[in-house]
Amino acid sequence: MAHAQNDIRHRQALARAFAMARNAEEVERFLVDLCTPAELRALSERWHVARLLDKGGMSYRDISAKTGVSTTTIGRVARFLNEEPHQGYRLILERMGETE
């Protein structure tokens, strides 16, 4: 239980750290310091998949062929984009004016 509470506190502290960035360049600099190249690639790929899913018109297989991302990951992104209560992808897509 204590580990779960610490995980939540650490995640919230990380979110506050991201919120301190003044612009996209500062966020990118922070991400490069924070993540391994593989982690950064995975995050970037998920964001790209979310944008493709939101635009619609492509099957999971088409997205996988275009991006190299597994259909399992694409399915997870789709679930969080469309079904899960967090709606983080949706929030940012709307703010960026990228939703259909």
N, CA, C and O atoms as CSV, one atom per row, in Angstrom:
chain,resi,resn,atom,element,x,y,z
A,1,MET,N,N,0.825,-1.193,0.000
A,1,MET,CA,C,0.000,0.000,0.000
A,1,MET,C,C,0.870,1.258,0.000
A,1,MET,O,O,0.591,2.218,-0.718
A,2,ALA,N,N,1.937,1.237,0.825
A,2,ALA,CA,C,2.821,2.404,0.889
A,2,ALA,C,C,3.495,2.648,-0.451
A,2,ALA,O,O,3.681,3.795,-0.857
A,3,HIS,N,N,3.861,1.568,-1.140
A,3,HIS,CA,C,4.485,1.723,-2.453
A,3,HIS,C,C,3.519,2.360,-3.440
A,3,HIS,O,O,3.915,3.221,-4.226
A,4,ALA,N,N,2.271,1.950,-3.409
A,4,ALA,CA,C,1.266,2.514,-4.319
A,4,ALA,C,C,1.082,3.999,-4.041
A,4,ALA,O,O,0.974,4.793,-4.975
A,5,GLN,N,N,1.046,4.381,-2.774
A,5,GLN,CA,C,0.900,5.797,-2.426
A,5,GLN,C,C,2.124,6.587,-2.866
A,5,GLN,O,O,2.000,7.708,-3.360
A,6,ASN,N,N,3.308,6.004,-2.687
A,6,ASN,CA,C,4.527,6.666,-3.146
A,6,ASN,C,C,4.523,6.808,-4.659
A,6,ASN,O,O,4.915,7.849,-5.186
A,7,ASP,N,N,4.080,5.762,-5.366
A,7,ASP,CA,C,4.003,5.829,-6.825
A,7,ASP,C,C,3.110,6.982,-7.264
A,7,ASP,O,O,3.453,7.727,-8.181
A,8,ILE,N,N,1.973,7.125,-6.611
A,8,ILE,CA,C,1.045,8.213,-6.955
A,8,ILE,C,C,1.697,9.558,-6.676
A,8,ILE,O,O,1.630,10.464,-7.506
A,9,ARG,N,N,2.324,9.695,-5.521
A,9,ARG,CA,C,2.988,10.969,-5.181
A,9,ARG,C,C,4.106,11.288,-6.165
A,9,ARG,O,O,4.256,12.434,-6.590
A,10,HIS,N,N,4.883,10.285,-6.525
A,10,HIS,CA,C,5.978,10.507,-7.480
A,10,HIS,C,C,5.429,10.892,-8.852
A,10,HIS,O,O,5.976,11.775,-9.513
A,11,ARG,N,N,4.347,10.235,-9.285
A,11,ARG,CA,C,3.736,10.571,-10.571
A,11,ARG,C,C,3.185,11.996,-10.545
A,11,ARG,O,O,3.315,12.727,-11.527
A,12,GLN,N,N,2.573,12.392,-9.431
A,12,GLN,CA,C,2.054,13.753,-9.313
A,12,GLN,C,C,3.190,14.777,-9.320
A,12,GLN,O,O,3.058,15.847,-9.914
A,13,ALA,N,N,4.290,14.454,-8.668
A,13,ALA,CA,C,5.452,15.349,-8.678
A,13,ALA,C,C,6.010,15.483,-10.089
A,13,ALA,O,O,6.412,16.571,-10.500
A,14,LEU,N,N,6.035,14.386,-10.825
A,14,LEU,CA,C,6.492,14.430,-12.216
A,14,LEU,C,C,5.562,15.302,-13.057
A,14,LEU,O,O,6.024,16.097,-13.876
A,15,ALA,N,N,4.266,15.153,-12.857
A,15,ALA,CA,C,3.303,15.981,-13.598
A,15,ALA,C,C,3.520,17.462,-13.291
A,15,ALA,O,O,3.464,18.297,-14.194
A,16,ARG,N,N,3.766,17.790,-12.029
A,16,ARG,CA,C,4.044,19.188,-11.669
A,16,ARG,C,C,5.329,19.680,-12.333
A,16,ARG,O,O,5.412,20.833,-12.755
A,17,ALA,N,N,6.324,18.807,-12.423
A,17,ALA,CA,C,7.577,19.184,-13.084
A,17,ALA,C,C,7.323,19.506,-14.554
A,17,ALA,O,O,7.840,20.500,-15.063
A,18,PHE,N,N,6.528,18.674,-15.249
A,18,PHE,CA,C,6.186,18.966,-16.646
A,18,PHE,C,C,5.453,20.296,-16.759
A,18,PHE,O,O,5.689,21.063,-17.693
A,19,ALA,N,N,4.571,20.566,-15.816
A,19,ALA,CA,C,3.793,21.806,-15.858
A,19,ALA,C,C,4.673,23.043,-15.676
A,19,ALA,O,O,4.254,24.149,-16.017
A,20,MET,N,N,5.868,22.875,-15.152
A,20,MET,CA,C,6.780,24.006,-14.959
A,20,MET,C,C,7.462,24.439,-16.254
A,20,MET,O,O,7.986,25.550,-16.338
A,21,ALA,N,N,7.458,23.582,-17.247
A,21,ALA,CA,C,8.090,23.944,-18.527
A,21,ALA,C,C,7.324,25.102,-19.153
A,21,ALA,O,O,6.095,25.153,-19.096
A,22,ARG,N,N,8.062,26.022,-19.747
A,22,ARG,CA,C,7.448,27.217,-20.344
A,22,ARG,C,C,6.996,27.004,-21.778
A,22,ARG,O,O,6.139,27.732,-22.279
A,23,ASN,N,N,7.580,25.993,-22.446
A,23,ASN,CA,C,7.231,25.772,-23.852
A,23,ASN,C,C,7.628,24.354,-24.256
A,23,ASN,O,O,8.217,23.606,-23.475
A,24,ALA,N,N,7.290,24.006,-25.493
A,24,ALA,CA,C,7.556,22.649,-25.986
A,24,ALA,C,C,9.049,22.330,-25.986
A,24,ALA,O,O,9.434,21.192,-25.719
A,25,GLU,N,N,9.886,23.311,-26.278
A,25,GLU,CA,C,11.333,23.070,-26.283
A,25,GLU,C,C,11.817,22.653,-24.898
A,25,GLU,O,O,12.629,21.736,-24.779
A,26,GLU,N,N,11.326,23.318,-23.846
A,26,GLU,CA,C,11.730,22.954,-22.492
A,26,GLU,C,C,11.216,21.566,-22.107
A,26,GLU,O,O,11.916,20.812,-21.431
A,27,VAL,N,N,10.008,21.228,-22.530
A,27,VAL,CA,C,9.486,19.883,-22.271
A,27,VAL,C,C,10.371,18.851,-22.951
A,27,VAL,O,O,10.713,17.829,-22.356
A,28,GLU,N,N,10.740,19.118,-24.199
A,28,GLU,CA,C,11.593,18.175,-24.928
A,28,GLU,C,C,12.943,18.007,-24.235
A,28,GLU,O,O,13.443,16.888,-24.118
A,29,ARG,N,N,13.532,19.098,-23.779
A,29,ARG,CA,C,14.809,19.013,-23.077
A,29,ARG,C,C,14.679,18.156,-21.818
A,29,ARG,O,O,15.546,17.334,-21.521
A,30,PHE,N,N,13.590,18.360,-21.087
A,30,PHE,CA,C,13.341,17.586,-19.876
A,30,PHE,C,C,13.149,16.107,-20.215
A,30,PHE,O,O,13.691,15.236,-19.534
A,31,LEU,N,N,12.378,15.826,-21.264
A,31,LEU,CA,C,12.152,14.441,-21.686
A,31,LEU,C,C,13.456,13.740,-22.061
A,31,LEU,O,O,13.673,12.584,-21.699
A,32,VAL,N,N,14.313,14.438,-22.780
A,32,VAL,CA,C,15.594,13.843,-23.197
A,32,VAL,C,C,16.447,13.503,-21.975
A,32,VAL,O,O,17.115,12.469,-21.953
A,33,ASP,N,N,16.429,14.364,-20.965
A,33,ASP,CA,C,17.173,14.082,-19.734
A,33,ASP,C,C,16.526,12.955,-18.927
A,33,ASP,O,O,17.223,12.135,-18.330
A,34,LEU,N,N,15.211,12.919,-18.913
A,34,LEU,CA,C,14.461,11.999,-18.065
A,34,LEU,C,C,14.414,10.572,-18.603
A,34,LEU,O,O,14.492,9.615,-17.833
A,35,CYS,N,N,14.289,10.429,-19.911
A,35,CYS,CA,C,14.010,9.124,-20.525
A,35,CYS,C,C,15.218,8.562,-21.260
A,35,CYS,O,O,16.075,9.300,-21.745
A,36,THR,N,N,15.262,7.248,-21.329
A,36,THR,CA,C,16.232,6.610,-22.213
A,36,THR,C,C,15.749,6.824,-23.649
A,36,THR,O,O,14.578,7.140,-23.859
A,37,PRO,N,N,16.626,6.657,-24.633
A,37,PRO,CA,C,16.162,6.771,-26.020
A,37,PRO,C,C,14.992,5.830,-26.328
A,37,PRO,O,O,14.070,6.209,-27.050
A,38,ALA,N,N,15.022,4.614,-25.788
A,38,ALA,CA,C,13.930,3.656,-26.034
A,38,ALA,C,C,12.622,4.126,-25.397
A,38,ALA,O,O,11.555,3.996,-25.996
A,39,GLU,N,N,12.706,4.671,-24.187
A,39,GLU,CA,C,11.499,5.185,-23.525
A,39,GLU,C,C,10.923,6.368,-24.286
A,39,GLU,O,O,9.710,6.470,-24.467
A,40,LEU,N,N,11.794,7.253,-24.726
A,40,LEU,CA,C,11.345,8.422,-25.481
A,40,LEU,C,C,10.714,8.007,-26.807
A,40,LEU,O,O,9.705,8.576,-27.224
A,41,ARG,N,N,11.305,7.023,-27.463
A,41,ARG,CA,C,10.751,6.502,-28.711
A,41,ARG,C,C,9.365,5.902,-28.464
A,41,ARG,O,O,8.442,6.128,-29.247
A,42,ALA,N,N,9.215,5.139,-27.378
A,42,ALA,CA,C,7.925,4.522,-27.054
A,42,ALA,C,C,6.860,5.586,-26.792
A,42,ALA,O,O,5.728,5.463,-27.261
A,43,LEU,N,N,7.219,6.621,-26.050
A,43,LEU,CA,C,6.266,7.708,-25.796
A,43,LEU,C,C,5.880,8.410,-27.092
A,43,LEU,O,O,4.703,8.679,-27.334
A,44,SER,N,N,6.869,8.704,-27.916
A,44,SER,CA,C,6.616,9.378,-29.195
A,44,SER,C,C,5.739,8.529,-30.099
A,44,SER,O,O,4.837,9.039,-30.762
A,45,GLU,N,N,6.011,7.228,-30.121
A,45,GLU,CA,C,5.208,6.325,-30.953
A,45,GLU,C,C,3.767,6.285,-30.479
A,45,GLU,O,O,2.852,6.311,-31.303
A,46,ARG,N,N,3.538,6.221,-29.174
A,46,ARG,CA,C,2.172,6.194,-28.644
A,46,ARG,C,C,1.430,7.474,-28.994
A,46,ARG,O,O,0.250,7.430,-29.343
A,47,TRP,N,N,2.100,8.599,-28.906
A,47,TRP,CA,C,1.460,9.867,-29.252
A,47,TRP,C,C,1.110,9.898,-30.742
A,47,TRP,O,O,0.029,10.349,-31.119
A,48,HIS,N,N,2.016,9.422,-31.574
A,48,HIS,CA,C,1.762,9.366,-33.018
A,48,HIS,C,C,0.565,8.461,-33.306
A,48,HIS,O,O,-0.291,8.800,-34.123
A,49,VAL,N,N,0.507,7.321,-32.641
A,49,VAL,CA,C,-0.615,6.394,-32.811
A,49,VAL,C,C,-1.920,7.047,-32.363
A,49,VAL,O,O,-2.939,6.911,-33.040
A,50,ALA,N,N,-1.903,7.749,-31.242
A,50,ALA,CA,C,-3.121,8.420,-30.764
A,50,ALA,C,C,-3.633,9.413,-31.799
A,50,ALA,O,O,-4.837,9.503,-32.037
A,51,ARG,N,N,-2.726,10.150,-32.408
A,51,ARG,CA,C,-3.126,11.126,-33.430
A,51,ARG,C,C,-3.706,10.430,-34.658
A,51,ARG,O,O,-4.699,10.892,-35.220
A,52,LEU,N,N,-3.093,9.322,-35.079
A,52,LEU,CA,C,-3.616,8.577,-36.230
A,52,LEU,C,C,-4.979,7.973,-35.924
A,52,LEU,O,O,-5.881,8.022,-36.761
A,53,LEU,N,N,-5.139,7.404,-34.733
A,53,LEU,CA,C,-6.426,6.827,-34.350
A,53,LEU,C,C,-7.508,7.894,-34.298
A,53,LEU,O,O,-8.638,7.667,-34.729
A,54,ASP,N,N,-7.158,9.048,-33.773
A,54,ASP,CA,C,-8.138,10.124,-33.655
A,54,ASP,C,C,-8.607,10.610,-35.026
A,54,ASP,O,O,-9.778,10.944,-35.205
A,55,LYS,N,N,-7.697,10.647,-35.982
A,55,LYS,CA,C,-8.073,11.059,-37.341
A,55,LYS,C,C,-8.986,10.039,-38.003
A,55,LYS,O,O,-9.810,10.390,-38.849
A,56,GLY,N,N,-8.839,8.775,-37.618
A,56,GLY,CA,C,-9.684,7.711,-38.154
A,56,GLY,C,C,-9.260,7.303,-39.550
A,56,GLY,O,O,-8.345,7.879,-40.138
A,57,GLY,N,N,-9.954,6.287,-40.070
A,57,GLY,CA,C,-9.716,5.850,-41.434
A,57,GLY,C,C,-8.613,4.840,-41.622
A,57,GLY,O,O,-8.373,4.388,-42.741
A,58,MET,N,N,-7.932,4.473,-40.545
A,58,MET,CA,C,-6.858,3.486,-40.659
A,58,MET,C,C,-7.123,2.337,-39.695
A,58,MET,O,O,-7.512,2.554,-38.548
A,59,SER,N,N,-6.911,1.119,-40.167
A,59,SER,CA,C,-7.031,-0.052,-39.301
A,59,SER,C,C,-5.788,-0.154,-38.417
A,59,SER,O,O,-4.776,0.499,-38.671
A,60,TYR,N,N,-5.881,-0.978,-37.383
A,60,TYR,CA,C,-4.722,-1.212,-36.527
A,60,TYR,C,C,-3.564,-1.753,-37.354
A,60,TYR,O,O,-2.415,-1.360,-37.149
A,61,ARG,N,N,-3.858,-2.644,-38.280
A,61,ARG,CA,C,-2.796,-3.218,-39.128
A,61,ARG,C,C,-2.142,-2.145,-39.999
A,61,ARG,O,O,-0.924,-2.143,-40.177
A,62,ASP,N,N,-2.955,-1.231,-40.542
A,62,ASP,CA,C,-2.404,-0.138,-41.349
A,62,ASP,C,C,-1.499,0.755,-40.501
A,62,ASP,O,O,-0.413,1.144,-40.930
A,63,ILE,N,N,-1.962,1.070,-39.300
A,63,ILE,CA,C,-1.168,1.913,-38.401
A,63,ILE,C,C,0.126,1.193,-38.028
A,63,ILE,O,O,1.194,1.803,-37.996
A,64,SER,N,N,0.026,-0.099,-37.748
A,64,SER,CA,C,1.215,-0.882,-37.409
A,64,SER,C,C,2.212,-0.889,-38.561
A,64,SER,O,O,3.414,-0.725,-38.350
A,65,ALA,N,N,1.713,-1.079,-39.774
A,65,ALA,CA,C,2.597,-1.091,-40.947
A,65,ALA,C,C,3.257,0.268,-41.147
A,65,ALA,O,O,4.427,0.343,-41.523
A,66,LYS,N,N,2.515,1.336,-40.899
A,66,LYS,CA,C,3.041,2.689,-41.103
A,66,LYS,C,C,4.049,3.083,-40.022
A,66,LYS,O,O,5.031,3.769,-40.304
A,67,THR,N,N,3.799,2.642,-38.776
A,67,THR,CA,C,4.597,3.122,-37.650
A,67,THR,C,C,5.574,2.102,-37.077
A,67,THR,O,O,6.549,2.477,-36.426
A,68,GLY,N,N,5.322,0.817,-37.311
A,68,GLY,CA,C,6.130,-0.222,-36.688
A,68,GLY,C,C,5.704,-0.548,-35.273
A,68,GLY,O,O,6.342,-1.364,-34.608
A,69,VAL,N,N,4.637,0.075,-34.800
A,69,VAL,CA,C,4.121,-0.163,-33.454
A,69,VAL,C,C,3.256,-1.421,-33.483
A,69,VAL,O,O,2.522,-1.651,-34.444
A,70,SER,N,N,3.343,-2.229,-32.437
A,70,SER,CA,C,2.563,-3.471,-32.390
A,70,SER,C,C,1.067,-3.173,-32.294
A,70,SER,O,O,0.657,-2.135,-31.775
A,71,THR,N,N,0.271,-4.097,-32.801
A,71,THR,CA,C,-1.184,-3.922,-32.709
A,71,THR,C,C,-1.646,-3.965,-31.252
A,71,THR,O,O,-2.679,-3.384,-30.918
A,72,THR,N,N,-0.902,-4.641,-30.386
A,72,THR,CA,C,-1.229,-4.650,-28.957
A,72,THR,C,C,-1.106,-3.247,-28.377
A,72,THR,O,O,-1.993,-2.792,-27.654
A,73,THR,N,N,-0.013,-2.562,-28.689
A,73,THR,CA,C,0.174,-1.187,-28.216
A,73,THR,C,C,-0.875,-0.272,-28.825
A,73,THR,O,O,-1.413,0.594,-28.136
A,74,ILE,N,N,-1.169,-0.448,-30.088
A,74,ILE,CA,C,-2.193,0.368,-30.749
A,74,ILE,C,C,-3.540,0.168,-30.056
A,74,ILE,O,O,-4.277,1.130,-29.838
A,75,GLY,N,N,-3.859,-1.077,-29.713
A,75,GLY,CA,C,-5.102,-1.358,-28.997
A,75,GLY,C,C,-5.146,-0.695,-27.639
A,75,GLY,O,O,-6.195,-0.205,-27.220
A,76,ARG,N,N,-4.015,-0.673,-26.942
A,76,ARG,CA,C,-3.959,-0.015,-25.636
A,76,ARG,C,C,-4.165,1.484,-25.783
A,76,ARG,O,O,-4.920,2.087,-25.020
A,77,VAL,N,N,-3.504,2.082,-26.748
A,77,VAL,CA,C,-3.679,3.517,-26.989
A,77,VAL,C,C,-5.140,3.802,-27.333
A,77,VAL,O,O,-5.721,4.762,-26.827
A,78,ALA,N,N,-5.733,2.976,-28.187
A,78,ALA,CA,C,-7.137,3.167,-28.575
A,78,ALA,C,C,-8.053,3.082,-27.360
A,78,ALA,O,O,-8.989,3.870,-27.229
A,79,ARG,N,N,-7.785,2.129,-26.473
A,79,ARG,CA,C,-8.605,1.992,-25.269
A,79,ARG,C,C,-8.523,3.246,-24.405
A,79,ARG,O,O,-9.544,3.731,-23.919
A,80,PHE,N,N,-7.322,3.771,-24.211
A,80,PHE,CA,C,-7.173,4.968,-23.392
A,80,PHE,C,C,-7.716,6.204,-24.103
A,80,PHE,O,O,-8.186,7.136,-23.451
A,81,LEU,N,N,-7.657,6.218,-25.405
A,81,LEU,CA,C,-8.194,7.338,-26.183
A,81,LEU,C,C,-9.715,7.367,-26.115
A,81,LEU,O,O,-10.312,8.441,-26.048
A,82,ASN,N,N,-10.346,6.198,-26.133
A,82,ASN,CA,C,-11.795,6.140,-26.303
A,82,ASN,C,C,-12.598,5.660,-25.107
A,82,ASN,O,O,-13.781,5.982,-25.000
A,83,GLU,N,N,-11.991,4.900,-24.207
A,83,GLU,CA,C,-12.791,4.245,-23.173
A,83,GLU,C,C,-12.413,4.591,-21.742
A,83,GLU,O,O,-13.292,4.713,-20.888
A,84,GLU,N,N,-11.158,4.747,-21.467
A,84,GLU,CA,C,-10.717,4.942,-20.090
A,84,GLU,C,C,-11.114,6.333,-19.590
A,84,GLU,O,O,-11.217,7.271,-20.381
A,85,PRO,N,N,-11.336,6.466,-18.275
A,85,PRO,CA,C,-11.832,7.741,-17.742
A,85,PRO,C,C,-10.800,8.867,-17.694
A,85,PRO,O,O,-11.177,10.027,-17.530
A,86,HIS,N,N,-9.520,8.561,-17.831
A,86,HIS,CA,C,-8.487,9.592,-17.695
A,86,HIS,C,C,-8.607,10.656,-18.777
A,86,HIS,O,O,-8.515,11.850,-18.492
A,87,GLN,N,N,-8.813,10.225,-20.015
A,87,GLN,CA,C,-9.003,11.109,-21.165
A,87,GLN,C,C,-7.851,12.087,-21.374
A,87,GLN,O,O,-8.059,13.198,-21.861
A,88,GLY,N,N,-6.645,11.679,-21.010
A,88,GLY,CA,C,-5.477,12.532,-21.210
A,88,GLY,C,C,-5.162,12.763,-22.677
A,88,GLY,O,O,-4.882,13.891,-23.083
A,89,TYR,N,N,-5.207,11.692,-23.482
A,89,TYR,CA,C,-4.984,11.862,-24.917
A,89,TYR,C,C,-6.009,12.837,-25.489
A,89,TYR,O,O,-5.656,13.775,-26.205
A,90,ARG,N,N,-7.282,12.607,-25.164
A,90,ARG,CA,C,-8.369,13.417,-25.711
A,90,ARG,C,C,-8.196,14.888,-25.323
A,90,ARG,O,O,-8.369,15.777,-26.156
A,91,LEU,N,N,-7.860,15.135,-24.079
A,91,LEU,CA,C,-7.673,16.500,-23.592
A,91,LEU,C,C,-6.624,17.242,-24.416
A,91,LEU,O,O,-6.858,18.365,-24.863
A,92,ILE,N,N,-5.486,16.619,-24.612
A,92,ILE,CA,C,-4.398,17.282,-25.330
A,92,ILE,C,C,-4.708,17.397,-26.817
A,92,ILE,O,O,-4.401,18.421,-27.428
A,93,LEU,N,N,-5.307,16.376,-27.408
A,93,LEU,CA,C,-5.698,16.472,-28.822
A,93,LEU,C,C,-6.656,17.635,-29.037
A,93,LEU,O,O,-6.527,18.377,-30.011
A,94,GLU,N,N,-7.612,17.796,-28.135
A,94,GLU,CA,C,-8.559,18.908,-28.264
A,94,GLU,C,C,-7.855,20.247,-28.108
A,94,GLU,O,O,-8.126,21.182,-28.860
A,95,ARG,N,N,-6.967,20.343,-27.150
A,95,ARG,CA,C,-6.243,21.607,-26.950
A,95,ARG,C,C,-5.363,21.948,-28.140
A,95,ARG,O,O,-5.149,23.120,-28.452
A,96,MET,N,N,-4.855,20.918,-28.799
A,96,MET,CA,C,-4.014,21.152,-29.974
A,96,MET,C,C,-4.855,21.358,-31.230
A,96,MET,O,O,-4.321,21.647,-32.300
A,97,GLY,N,N,-6.169,21.207,-31.095
A,97,GLY,CA,C,-7.045,21.392,-32.243
A,97,GLY,C,C,-6.927,20.289,-33.264
A,97,GLY,O,O,-7.151,20.514,-34.453
A,98,GLU,N,N,-6.573,19.085,-32.808
A,98,GLU,CA,C,-6.343,17.986,-33.740
A,98,GLU,C,C,-7.485,16.987,-33.780
A,98,GLU,O,O,-7.403,16.000,-34.511
A,99,THR,N,N,-8.548,17.208,-33.018
A,99,THR,CA,C,-9.635,16.232,-33.037
A,99,THR,C,C,-10.528,16.469,-34.230
A,99,THR,O,O,-10.699,17.593,-34.701
A,100,GLU,N,N,-11.090,15.379,-34.703
A,100,GLU,CA,C,-11.990,15.448,-35.860
A,100,GLU,C,C,-13.350,15.926,-35.414
A,100,GLU,O,O,-14.259,16.055,-36.234
